[in-house]
């Protein structure tokens, strides 16, 4: 099963990357394919495809 960006294949089921992580590639096959959101960016939702840059002067507390 080929899963969309933002999710990975886990036991033949598409599972969204958890909050604080993202995945911008299709067809990934393990949760370790989800990448931790970098400082200065936020990944607030499950299934994030691309991190969102925090507005100047702000930050997201405890995003992971």
N, C-alpha and C positions, 0 to 999 in steps of 0.2 A: 504494500500500500504506500503510495507516494503522498506525503502530507504537504500542506501549504506552508509558506514562510510563517514564522511565529509559532509553529508547532513541530513536533517530532513524532516518529513512529515508535510506539512502545507496545510490544506484544500485538502487532497488527491493529493497533488503534491509534488514531491521531490525538496527541495530548498537547495542549498549549503550554508554552514555556511559562513558568511561574512569574509572579510580580518580581521586579528587580532584575529580570533577565530578558534577553531578546534573541531572535534567530532570523536573519535576513536571507536564508537560503531554503529552497524547497527540497524535499526528499531526505531530510536528515533522519537518522535512525536511532538516536540515543539522547536522553535528557542532557547528557554532558555536552551536546551540541548547542545548548542554550548558553549564551554568553552573558556574563555579569555586566550590568550597566556601569559605565565608567563615571568617575567623579565629574560633576558638571552637567550630567545628563540624567534623564529620568525614564524609567520603564515602569510606569504606574499600573499598567493593566496586564492581565494574563494574555499571552499570545502577542506580545509586542513584536513588531517586525523591525522597526528602526527606533533607536533611542531618540528622545526629544531633548534638545538643548535647553537647559534651565535659563529663564530670562535673566539678564544682567542684574546682579544684586540679590538673587534668590538662590535657594537650594532646595532639594527634596530630602527631608530627614528620613533616614533609615529606609532607603529604597530597596535594600536587599535583606 
